[in-house]
Each structure stands twice: as C-alpha cells, then as structure tokens.
Amino acid sequence: MATICFSMSGEGRGHATRVRALADLLRPRHRIRLYAPGDAYELLAPAYEGTDVPVHRIPCMMFHYTPSGKLDIPRTGWQGAKYICRLPGLVRKLERHLRRAAPDLAVVDFEPALPRAARRCGVPYVSVDHQHFLVANDLSELPGWLRRRAALISVVVRLYHRGMAKTVVSSFYSPPLKPSARDTVQTGVILRPAVLSAPRDHNGHLTVYLRKFSGHRVLPALKELGMRCFVYGLGGQPADGNLVYKQVSEEAFLQDLGTCEALVCTAGNQLVGEAHYLGKPVFAIPEPANHEQYINAWFLAREGTGEWAEMDEVSGRRLGGFLERLDDYRGRIDPDRYNGNSLALSAIEELLPPGR
C-alpha cells in the first residue's frame, strides 16, 4: 500500500471533482491525503469527513470577475501577486507535511505549491489536469484568434510547475499530441463512481448549470423555450414558470443530468465530458474572457456533439435550434470514449514503487 498526496486548483468544481474521482478509485489500495484550496476544500472536506482521507486547507490563486461576468484583470492580478509572495512559505509548510507523511507519489491538478515541495523532498509527482493540453497538444487547427490566446495561456501553464515524471491530460476532446510531448498520456475525463452509475434516460427536461453572473442573461432565453429546466448554480429560489431552481447537490444533479434531454452550461471540460459520458449533447456558454472555455466550446462544436454561443448571444431561438438538432448530436456521442479512468490510474500506479 502506497501513500499518495494530492493537490488541486481551488477555482470552480472541476478540479475537485477530478481529484475526488481519482482518490475514490485509489483508496481501496492506497493511503490518500488531500491538500485543497478554495472551492475544492468546500467540496471535499464534507465528502471525506470522518473517513481515513485527511483534507488539509491551503491557500490558492483565484480568478475574480466583474458583476457583468468579465475577468477582473486588476483585482485578479493583485490577488495573484499576493499569492506569489506567500508561495515560498506555503511550499515550506507542505515540505514539512511531506517529510512527516513520507509519500511515495504526489498527484497535482494545476496547483503550484505541492510540486515544488515534492521536488524538495525527492518525491516524484504526476500532473493530472486539463490545462496541460495547452502545452502538450497540437492546436494548429484552432482559428487564429484562439491559437494566439492558447499560446499566451500556455506560458502560465508552464510556470505552474515543471519536472513532473508524467503528464496526464484529461479532456473530452483529443487533438494530436506534439512530438515533444514525451511522457504524456491523453485520456478522457476522470469519472466519479456516482457518474458511472448515474441513470441514462430522457425525461423531457433540460439540466442547466450556470455561474451567478450569467443568470440574468441566460434565464430569459430559457423561459422562452417553455420546456422544463432544472437550474443549478444560482441557489434555491421559487420556481419561475418552466424554470425550477435547485441547490447544488451531487445526487440530485446527477439524477437530473442522467435523465435530461441535454445540458446547458458553462464550457468547463469536466462537466461537458461527464454529460457526454451519459449520452447528453451540450449547449455551452463560455465565461467571458475565459479563453480556455472558448477553446473547449470550439472543440465541442468541431466534434459535432453540441454547440455554443457567447453569453450575450444566447436566445430562445438559438436554444430552440439546438434542441431541434439533438438527435444528430446524440448520434455522434460515443460514451465510452469519454471515460479516462483506466488510463489515468495506470499512469499513476506505474510510478509507484514495486509492490506498493
């Protein structure tokens, strides 16, 4: 039995969801320790309370948005500078943790402190995330404006950490790997047991997942449809005609996702991949100024398994046209293709000492 330490980004729920899936798959055979910031801690700490998986809160660098939903660059930059000043102290703290825990491996989902601590302690680490597609994959087929943005973001990705023993790129799409992407494994998304066992049916509703700043633009378009919509991410509130608001709950959300006609959501990689695994087409709405989500949305349309629109361009007409084409989108979804569990687990366990 080996000891494996995980850390992850605290922005949104996708990183925490991926780590939780891996941790649950590895727990029967190995000891797991989690270092979680921000949203990730809020999701993981209750899930593992009272179990043999300790969850330690750490600080992180967070993105900040204006009330209109655009990336607040000055505020994000200021908070990022403060985090960078605190990073050496965090690395020293994690180094002390690692020397006590003596892990065999660290697994990092786009978090910069644990890999630096692991290198100080001589602990190998593997990167498991989506963001490294910007470094590992050939993105020459993207339109020019997205290629330029991808090149810019890739600089940040390279700065997060380097020196990993292996890179696992978890994605619902798979452009070719660059010849330079040695020791890189490309997989589908990492799926939690709850997703693997979720129902697959069609109950005539849409499932919707939005961030708080996007609701006022998207909700009027959903109302125009007249179709029942289960809306997550905006908190519980009284129903408004065909819009039924629900508190975020894993069990309820997966029930509604598995039985919906399609998903309307922001263009996060993890959620789109989970929806496709359950056979659901996706109408994606990238968050303004989130260029990674624009790239995800572009590949979604290229794959022919859904479509996307700018937040300002979402309308009842656009959503209605999407619904008319659902059969075409469903026909292009091969659910098993989106399950990256076995490849990711093999990549991780290959790095463990023999017999552990």
N, C-alpha and C positions, 0 to 999 in steps of 0.2 A: 504494500500500500504506500503510495507516494503522497507528498504534501504539495498542493498546488495553490499559489496565491493569484488572485485576480484583481485587476483594477479596471476602471472604465470611465468614460466621459460622463458628466452629470447633466448634459443637455438633452432634454426630451426623454422619451422612454425606450427608444430603440436599442441603445447600448445596454441598458439594464436588462431588457428583455432577452437580448442575445446572450449575455453573461449568465442570466438565470437558467436559460436552456442548457448551456454547456455545464454549468455547475450541477444541475439536477441529473444530467446524463453521467457525470463523472463521480458523483457522490457514492454510489454503491461500491466503488473500487478504490477511492482515494479520499484523503482529507482535504477539505476545501476551506480557504479563508478569503474573504472579500473585502476590498477597500473601495468604498463607494462615495461619491460626492453628489450634491445637489439632488436633482430629480431621481437619480439612481438609488440614492440612500433611502429616499422616501418610499420607493417601491420595494426595495429588497429587505430592508430591516424588518418590517412586519412579516414578510413572507418567511423569514428564517428565524423569527423569534422563538426561543425555546428549543431550537434544534442544535445539531453539532456543527453548524456553519456559522462562525462569528462574522459579523458585518461591522467594519470599522468606518466611521465617517471621516472623510478627508475633504479639504477644500478643492475647488476646481476653477477653471476659467469658463465663464458663462457668456453667452451672447445676450445682448439687450436689444429690445425693439421699441420703436416709437408707437404711440397709440394707433397709428394707421397701419402698423404691421411691418414697416420697413426696418432693416437693421440699423440700430442707432450706433453709428461708427464711432463718434467721440466717446460715448459712455462705454461701449464695448472695449475700445482701445485703452481707456483709463483703467477700467477694471482688469483688463489683461495685463497692463503694466504692473499693477499692484500684485497680481498673482505671480508674475515672473519674479518680483522682488522676494516673495515668500517661498518660491520654489526650492531654493537651497535648503532652507530649514525643514520643509516637508520631506525632501529626499533624505536628509539625515534622520528624521523621525522614522521613515519607512525602513531605512537601513537597520536601525535598532530592532524594529519588528522582525525583519527577515533574519537577522542573526539569531534571534530567540527561536523563531519558528523553524529555521533550517529547511526551507522548502527545496524541493527537487526541481521546480519549474515555476516561472511566472507567466501568466497569460494577460495580455494588455489589450484593451479595447479603446484605443485612441485616448490614452491618458499618459501624460509625460513624466510623472514622478516615479512610479514603480519601476519602469525600465532602467532609470538612472540608478536607483537604489539597488536593483538586481545586479547591474554591472559592477557596482562597488563590492558586492558580496560574492561575485563569481557565480551567480545563479543564471542559467540560460533563460531566455524568455522568447515567447512566440507572440506575434501580433495577430489578433483576430478582430477584424473590423471591416467596414465597408469603405472607409475613406481611402485606403491604400490602393483602390482601383485607379486613383488619380496618378499614382506613381507606377504601378505595375502594368496597367493595360494600355494597349494602343487605341487611342481615342481619335485617330485621324478622320474617322467618318463623321464626327460631330461637325455641325456648321461652325464657321469661323468664329462667331461671337462666343460660342460656348467653348471652343478649343482654347481661346485666349483666357477665359475665366478659369478653365480647368488647369492651365499651365500656372496661373497665379496661385490658385489654392494648393497645388501640388508642392509649392515651396514651403507652405505652412506645414503640410503633412510630413515632409522630410525633416522639418525641425522638431517635430514632436518627439520622435525617438528614432534611433538607428542602431545597428548592431544586433538585430534580432536573429535568432537561429533559424526562424522560419516565418513566413508571412502567409496568413490565410485571408483571402479576400472573399467576404461573404456578400453575395449580391444576387438580385433577381434577374440580372442580365449579365452576359459574359462576352464582351468584346475580346479579341485576341490578346494574349499576354505579349509584352515586349520581349525580345530576345534577352535583354538584360535582366529580366525578372526571374533570376535564379532563386531556388528555394522558396518559390511562391506557389501556393495551392489555391485554385479557384473553385469555390463551392457555391451552392445555392444558399438561401438564408438558413440560419440555425433555428430550429423549431422546438418549442417547448412541448412537453408531453400533452399539455392541455390543448395545444393546437393540433397535434397529431390525432387526438381523439375527438376533436370537435365535430359536430354534426355537419352533414352536407345535404342541403335541401333547398327548396325555393318556396318561400312563404309570402312572396309578393311585396316585400318592403325593401327600402334602401337602408343600408347602415352608413352612418356619417360620422367621421372623426375630424374635428376642427380644433384649431388653437383659438384662444379667446378673442384675439384681434381680428379674426377672419369672419366671425359670425354675422356681423351686420351687413356684409356684402353677399354672403352665400345663402343665407336663410331666405331672403325674398325669392331667389331663384328656385329653391326647393319648394317653397309654398306654391309657386305657380304650377308645379307638376301635379299636385293633388294626390300624389302617391304617398303612402305612409312612410315616414322617415324616422328612424331611431337615431337621435343626435347625441353624440358623446363629446366631451371636452369642454362644454360650456356650462357645466354644473346642472344640478337638478332644478327645474322650474316647471310651472304649469304647462301642460300641452297647449300648443297653438295650432288649432286645426289639424293638419296632417303631420305636424312636427311634434314628436314625442321626445322630450329631453330626459336623459338618463345620466346618473352619476357613473363615473368610470369604475367599472367592476370587471375583473378578468372573466369571471364565469358568465356574467350577463353579456358582455361584449362579444365573447367568442360564440355564444349561443346565437346572437343576432347576426354576427358575421357569417357563421356557417349556414344560416338559413335565409340570407338575403338574396336579392337578385344581383346586386352589385354594391361596390363600396365607393363612396365619395370621401376623399381625404386629402390631407397634405401629402407631398410627394416623398415621404420618408421611405427608404429602402426596405426596412424590416417589415413594416406594415403591408406594403404592396406585395412583398414576397409571401407573407402569410396568407393574404387574400387569394393570391394566385394558387397557392398550395390547396386551398379549399375550393378552387374552381371558379373564383369570382373575378369578373372584369372590374377595372378600377378607372374612375374618373379622378385624376389627380390635379391638385391646385397647389403649385409650388409657393412656398412662403416668399414674399417679396425680398429681393436681394440675397436669397439663399441659393447660390449658384449650383451647389451640389444637388439640390432638389430639382432645379431646372434640367440638369443633366439626366437625373433619374426619370423625369417626366418625358424627356425627349426619347430615351430608350424604351419607355413604356409604349409610346406611340409607334416607334420603329418595330417593336416586337409584334404589334397588332393585337395586343391583349387589353387595350384600353385607350384612353385619350386624355388630354389635359387642356387646361386653359389658364390664362393669367387670372388672378383674383378679380381684377376689375372687369374681366370679360365673361365671367360666369353668368349665365342667364337661363331662364326656363327653356328657351329654345335650344341652347347648347346642350343642356342636360337631357332634354327630350330627344334630341338627335342621337345622343349616346345610348339611351335606352332602346331606341329602335334598332340599334346595331349589336345588341347584346349577344345574340346567337352567333354572329360572326366572331366576336371576341372570345366567347367561350370555346369555340371550336379550335382556337389557336393555343389554348392553355393546356399544357401537359403537366399535371400537378406534381408528379414525382421529380420532375426536373428542378423544382424549387426547394427540394429537401437537401440541405447541405450537411446534415448531422454526421453521417458516417465518415465523409471525407475529413471534416474538421476534427472529429475525435481521433481518427488515425494520425493526422498531422500532429496533434498534441501528444498522444501517447507514444509516438515514435521517438520523442525527445526525452522520455523518462528513462532512468537507469534500468538496465535489465533486471527483471524480477520484481520491479516495483509497480 
